[in-house]
Amino acid sequence: MIRIISGKLKGKKISAPKHFDVRPTTDFAKEALFSIISNRYMISDISVLDLFSGIGSIDYEFASRGCKDITSVELNGKHVKFIQGTIKVLGINEVNVIKQNVFSFLEKQSYKKYDLIFADPPFDLEDKQYENLIKSIFENHFLSEQGEFILEHNTRKDFSEFPNFTESRKYGNVRFSFFSLSQE
């Protein structure tokens, strides 16, 4: 069960089927993350790319807070259908759901720049895949000039030595690492 924590849909609860293999961002971590984002951006004015969307909890939170341009990338067909069904039920029109492997999506140079990119890959992703994820976002120009990439990962991972790294925040058993173009 996930809960939308703020905005026009505050308090709405969404239950994913029990057989879904997902690990949604906890309310505690999500609240802290959106506090940071809200202090840095006018959410209604930014474009967001959500990678490894899972059941879409981050998408719903952005839409609830007034974001009008959300792209959600998820490979699992059941999860994609769940997100599409949920956005219909919630009356959200701002989310464009793409069923595709995230690494394939990031292979080509982006025609669109995003102000905020959020990725919550499986925690058991190999180090080389994390490295490819971060590298692809910057090398293929997915971020706008003032944009930021936020990577959710387990607390044992450390990305502070990576190019473009700016900071890291820990909330319970998750950590958010932040990257931006200004660190090049």
Buried (B, 14 or more C-beta within 10 A) or exposed (E): EBBBBBBEBEEBEBEBEEEBEBEBBBEEBBBBBBEBBEEBBEBEEBBBBBBBBBBBBBBBBBBBBBBBBBBBBBBBEBBBEBBBEBBEEBEBEBBEBBBEEBBEBBEEEBEEBBBBBBBBBEBEBEEEBBEBBBBBBBEBEBBBEEBBBBBBBEEEBEBEEBEBBEEBBEBEEBBBBBBBBEEE
